[in-house]
Structures are given as structure tokens and as C-alpha cells.
Amino acid sequence: MKNIIRKILPSFLAIGVLHSFISYFRLFISHSAIINKNNSAKLLGVIMGDYHVIEKGLTMPNTRFNFGKEKLLTLISNCEKYINLYGKNNEQLEHAIGVILEYRRFHEKNNYVVDDQIIKKISQLYQLASNIKPTNQLEFSAGEYFAYNNSSFDKFALSRFSIRNYNKSEINIEDLIKAVEFSNKTPSSCNRQSSRVHIYTDKSRIKKILELQGGNRGFGHLADKLIVITSDLSLRHAVYEMSGPWVDGGMYAMSFLYGLHFLKIGACPLNCNFSPQKEKLMRKLCDIPKNEVFVVMISCGYLPEKFKIPFSKKNNINQIYKIHS
């Protein structure tokens, strides 16, 4: 009887894993905006993602004129659609329009004439929301940015932003190891501590990794060091633990970002949402073993004297929490 159980148990476990995957797949397809964007929350999510691309472009070390044309036109079109369907009384929508207006002001201030199509579309959108003012991306000196590093946690946490501008100084590896030490206190499922930190120092290798990642144009070349945080699947043993590596890894990544901030190192997390083909290439390039899954990359470097940061408007906390009786 024991031999029979040993033979069939792996099949039952595999079925459980498959059930978990299919359940999540159905949930994701049903409620994400991949297929159907026809509700206010889904459309707003697309708008927020697109306006952040424009925000980032406005804060690059060397902002290109007329950048992001196709993304901007899509953003304008979606803002018009949102207003026509759901009205204009939404903070994130207003911020998106403000970013669009800042884009226009940036080019006007630099006496650069953008495409007629963009000017026309911005003017049409402004007619629908003429009360909205252009946004202003944030500008700091290094001293101002790190002013709260030794303050209470609330001030420290609220002072951290993603940084996409670095100077040419080399980060001390000892400081990165300190950040690992700080992060080691991060809670993990059943204390399994599955997070792993890969530190890359060679500039040519960092360049290749970031080119493959693809979400760092305009600033990736400035990174002095690159961190890849992964999670070890070997430490998982329950059937319905498929999301566990990314939960633990995400918590660890935030601890690591706080550690870098405390050590006065600028950092920007970069997503690892890879296709299977790209993941295979990335795994080889980064020398990541097959038992580890990618969680997030972090570009980092010491800060220049002056730099800009995207405004990145956050939702009102009333939209985030819900008290249950």
C-alpha cells in the first residue's frame, strides 16, 4: 500500500499545482485589463501607466525633444475616452492631463515645436478640462533628498523615491552588503528566507542585462551597480504556494530599497515581467540557476548634485483601505 501511495502522490500534487495555476489564470484573465478595458478602473490603470512613461521622460538626465509621441497620443485618447464615459472628477485623470500639459510647456519653454498632431490633440483635450494646470516634476539636490535619512520612520519612508539619475562614482560593495544585512530581517513565509541577491559590477554585463530588460531607456547607462533579487523555489513544499516566492521577494525588495536609501544610494526598481523566451536569455546572461525565479531588478548609483524625480501621484489612502466589521 505504501508503495502505491508513493507512486500516485506526485500525480496528485501535480494536479494541485495545475489547479492553482488554472484558477489564477482564470482570475487574471477575467479581472485584468489584458482583454477587456471597458470599466473605469481598468481604463484608469492604463492611463496611469502611460502618464508615468511621460513623467519619466520629463525627468531624464537628457530629455529628448518630441519623445514618446505614440504613447502621448494614446494617453490623450484614453483621457478623452475616460471623460466621455465617466466624467473628469478623478485625481489620477486630472494628474494625467496635468502631465500632458507639462509636456507641452516643456517644449514651449525650450522653443521646440512639437508635431502639429500632438498640439491639436492636446488643445482638444484641454477644452474638456480647462481648469487643470500643468504638473511640475520634482527637483532635488542630493542634500535635500537625503534630509530625512536620520529622522523618524514616517519621514524617512515618505522621503524615498525611485531615482533614475546617478553620478559617476563607484558604490562601495560593502554598502550593498550592508543593505543585504538590513534586509535580512524581512519576514518570510514560515521563515524560509528564500530571497537571493545577485550583485553585478561589470559595466559591459550590466549594459547587456539592462538592454534585454528594456525598461530603463534614458538612464540605465548611468547605473553603477545592478541588483537582481530572486526567490529560491527549492524552499517551497506546499501545493498552493505558487505566489509565495514573489510575495516574499517583493517584501525583501522593499527592505533592500529602504536599506539603499538609508545608505544614501539612489535606486530604481525595474520589473522582471519576462516572456518565457526573454527569461531564458536573461537567466543565462545573469547566471541565475533554474531553481530561482526573477522578482525584481534594481539599478543604483550615487546621486548627482541636482536631479529630477517623477511626481508619481499616489492614490488617496481612502481608496486603499477598507475596514471590515
C-alpha positions in Angstrom: 0.0 0.0 0.0 2.8 2.4 0.9 4.5 1.8 -2.5 1.2 2.6 -4.3 0.8 5.8 -2.3 4.4 6.8 -3.2 3.7 6.3 -6.9 0.4 8.2 -7.1 1.2 11.0 -4.6 3.3 13.0 -7.1 0.5 12.9 -9.6 -2.0 14.3 -7.0 0.4 17.0 -6.1 1.0 17.9 -9.7 -2.8 18.1 -10.2 -3.0 20.5 -7.2 -0.3 22.8 -8.7 -2.1 22.7 -12.1 -5.4 23.6 -10.3 -3.7 26.5 -8.6 -2.3 27.8 -11.9 -5.6 27.5 -13.8 -7.5 29.2 -11.0 -5.1 32.1 -11.0 -5.1 32.2 -14.8 -8.9 32.5 -14.9 -8.9 35.1 -12.2 -6.3 37.2 -14.0 -7.9 37.0 -17.4 -11.3 37.8 -16.0 -10.4 40.8 -14.0 -7.2 42.3 -15.5 -7.3 44.8 -18.4 -5.5 42.4 -20.8 -8.6 41.6 -22.8 -11.4 43.9 -21.6 -10.6 47.6 -20.6 -14.3 48.6 -20.5 -14.7 49.8 -17.0 -13.4 52.9 -15.2 -10.8 51.1 -13.0 -9.2 49.2 -15.9 -9.1 52.3 -18.2 -7.6 54.3 -15.4 -4.9 51.7 -14.8 -3.9 52.1 -18.5 -3.9 55.9 -18.2 -1.7 55.8 -15.0 0.8 53.5 -16.7 1.0 55.7 -19.7 1.3 59.1 -17.9 4.1 57.7 -15.8 6.1 56.9 -19.0 5.7 60.6 -19.9 6.6 61.7 -16.4 9.8 59.6 -16.5 10.7 61.1 -19.9 10.4 64.6 -18.4 12.9 63.8 -15.7 15.6 62.0 -17.7 19.1 63.4 -17.4 18.9 64.4 -21.0 15.3 64.7 -22.0 14.8 64.2 -25.8 12.5 66.6 -27.5 9.3 65.2 -29.0 9.8 62.0 -27.0 7.1 59.4 -26.6 4.9 60.6 -29.4 2.8 57.4 -29.8 2.5 56.9 -26.0 1.4 60.5 -25.6 -1.3 60.3 -28.3 -2.6 57.1 -26.8 -2.7 58.7 -23.4 -4.6 61.7 -24.7 -7.1 59.5 -26.5 -7.7 57.4 -23.3 -8.1 60.6 -21.2 -10.8 61.8 -23.7 -12.5 58.4 -23.6 -12.5 58.4 -19.8 -14.0 61.9 -19.6 -16.7 61.0 -22.1 -17.6 57.8 -20.3 -17.1 58.5 -16.6 -16.6 62.3 -16.2 -13.5 64.2 -15.2 -13.8 64.1 -11.4 -10.8 61.8 -10.7 -7.5 62.7 -9.2 -5.4 60.4 -11.3 -7.2 61.5 -14.5 -6.5 65.2 -13.6 -2.9 64.3 -12.9 -2.6 62.6 -16.3 -3.9 65.7 -18.1 -1.5 67.8 -16.0 1.4 65.7 -17.2 0.3 66.1 -20.8 0.1 69.9 -20.3 3.6 69.9 -18.7 4.9 68.0 -21.8 3.6 70.9 -23.9 5.0 73.5 -21.6 8.4 71.8 -21.5 8.7 72.1 -25.3 7.4 75.6 -25.4 9.9 76.7 -22.7 12.7 75.3 -24.8 11.4 76.8 -28.0 10.9 73.4 -29.6 7.9 73.0 -31.9 6.3 69.5 -31.5 4.3 67.8 -34.2 1.1 69.5 -35.2 -0.9 66.4 -34.5 0.2 66.5 -30.8 -0.5 70.2 -30.4 -4.0 69.7 -31.9 -4.8 66.7 -29.7 -3.6 68.5 -26.5 -5.7 71.5 -27.3 -8.8 69.4 -27.9 -8.2 67.6 -24.5 -7.7 70.9 -22.7 -11.1 72.1 -23.9 -12.6 69.2 -22.0 -10.7 70.1 -18.8 -9.6 73.7 -19.0 -9.4 74.0 -15.2 -6.4 71.7 -14.9 -2.9 73.1 -14.6 0.4 71.6 -15.8 2.2 69.4 -13.3 5.7 70.0 -12.1 8.1 67.1 -11.8 10.1 67.1 -8.6 13.6 68.6 -8.4 16.1 67.9 -5.6 19.6 68.4 -4.6 21.3 65.4 -3.1 21.3 67.1 0.3 17.6 67.8 0.1 16.8 64.3 -1.0 18.6 62.6 1.9 17.5 65.3 4.5 15.3 62.8 6.4 17.6 59.8 6.5 18.1 60.0 10.3 14.6 61.1 11.1 11.6 59.1 12.3 10.5 56.3 10.1 7.4 58.1 8.8 9.6 61.0 7.4 12.3 58.5 6.2 9.8 56.3 4.4 7.9 59.2 2.7 11.2 60.7 1.5 12.2 57.7 -0.7 11.6 57.9 -4.4 12.8 55.9 -7.4 15.9 57.6 -8.8 16.9 57.5 -12.4 19.9 59.8 -12.4 23.3 58.8 -11.0 26.8 60.3 -10.9 30.0 58.5 -12.0 31.2 57.5 -8.5 31.5 53.8 -7.7 29.3 52.3 -5.0 31.2 50.5 -2.3 30.3 46.8 -2.3 30.4 46.9 1.5 27.5 49.3 1.4 25.5 46.9 -0.8 26.3 44.1 1.6 25.0 46.3 4.5 21.7 46.7 2.6 21.5 42.9 2.4 22.2 42.7 6.1 19.3 45.2 6.8 17.0 43.3 4.5 17.7 40.0 6.3 15.1 41.0 8.9 12.4 40.9 6.3 9.6 38.4 7.3 9.2 35.4 5.0 6.7 32.5 4.8 7.5 30.1 7.6 10.9 31.8 8.0 12.1 30.0 4.8 14.1 33.1 3.7 14.0 32.3 0.0 15.2 35.7 -1.3 18.6 35.8 -3.0 20.6 38.9 -4.0 22.7 38.9 -7.1 25.1 42.0 -7.4 26.5 42.9 -10.8 29.6 45.1 -11.1 30.9 44.8 -14.6 29.6 47.7 -16.7 29.5 45.8 -20.0 27.5 43.0 -18.4 25.1 45.5 -16.7 24.6 47.1 -20.1 23.6 43.8 -21.7 21.3 42.9 -18.9 19.6 46.3 -19.0 19.2 46.3 -22.7 17.5 42.9 -22.5 15.2 44.1 -19.6 14.2 47.1 -21.8 12.5 49.4 -19.2 15.4 51.7 -18.5 16.0 53.7 -21.6 17.4 57.2 -21.0 19.0 56.3 -17.6 20.1 52.7 -17.5 23.5 53.5 -18.9 24.2 55.6 -15.8 23.8 52.8 -13.3 26.9 52.0 -11.4 25.7 48.6 -10.0 22.8 46.4 -10.8 21.0 44.2 -8.3 18.8 41.2 -9.2 16.6 39.9 -6.5 15.3 36.3 -6.9 13.5 33.7 -4.9 14.5 30.1 -4.4 11.8 27.6 -5.3 13.6 24.8 -3.5 12.3 26.1 -0.2 8.6 25.7 -1.3 6.9 22.4 -0.5 3.1 23.1 -0.3 0.9 22.7 -3.4 -0.8 26.1 -3.2 2.4 28.2 -2.8 2.9 29.3 -6.3 2.6 33.0 -5.5 4.8 32.7 -2.4 8.2 33.4 -4.0 7.0 36.8 -5.3 5.3 37.8 -2.1 8.4 37.1 0.0 10.7 38.5 -2.7 8.6 41.7 -3.1 8.8 42.3 0.7 12.5 41.7 0.6 13.0 44.1 -2.3 11.3 46.9 -0.4 13.5 46.3 2.6 16.5 46.4 0.3 15.3 49.7 -1.2 15.0 51.2 2.3 18.5 50.0 3.0 19.9 51.7 0.0 18.1 54.9 0.8 19.5 54.9 4.3 23.0 54.4 2.9 22.4 57.4 0.6 22.4 55.3 -2.6 19.9 56.2 -5.3 17.9 53.3 -6.7 15.1 52.4 -9.1 13.3 49.0 -9.2 12.8 47.5 -12.7 10.2 44.9 -13.4 11.1 41.3 -14.4 7.9 40.6 -16.3 9.6 38.5 -18.9 8.2 36.3 -21.7 9.5 32.7 -21.5 11.9 33.4 -24.3 13.3 36.5 -22.7 13.5 34.8 -19.3 15.6 32.1 -20.8 18.0 34.6 -22.3 18.1 36.6 -19.0 18.7 33.6 -16.9 21.8 32.7 -19.0 23.1 36.3 -19.1 22.6 36.8 -15.3 23.8 33.3 -14.4 20.7 32.7 -12.4 20.1 29.0 -11.5 16.8 27.3 -12.6 15.6 26.9 -9.1 15.4 30.7 -8.6 12.7 33.0 -10.1 13.2 36.6 -11.0 11.5 39.0 -8.7 12.9 42.5 -9.5 16.0 44.3 -10.7 17.3 47.4 -9.0 19.6 49.9 -10.8 21.6 52.0 -8.4 24.2 54.7 -8.0 25.3 57.7 -6.0 23.4 60.9 -6.8 24.4 64.0 -8.8 24.1 67.3 -7.1 20.9 68.2 -8.9 18.3 65.8 -10.4 14.6 65.4 -11.2 12.1 62.8 -10.0 8.7 61.9 -11.5 5.8 63.3 -9.4 4.2 59.8 -9.5 0.9 60.8 -7.8 -0.3 58.4 -5.2 -3.9 57.5 -4.6 -5.7 58.9 -1.6 -5.5 56.4 1.2 -9.3 56.4 1.4 -9.2 54.5 -1.9 -6.8 51.9 -0.5 -8.0 50.7 2.9 -11.3 49.2 3.9 -12.4 48.4 7.5 -14.4 45.2 8.0 -16.6 44.6 11.0 
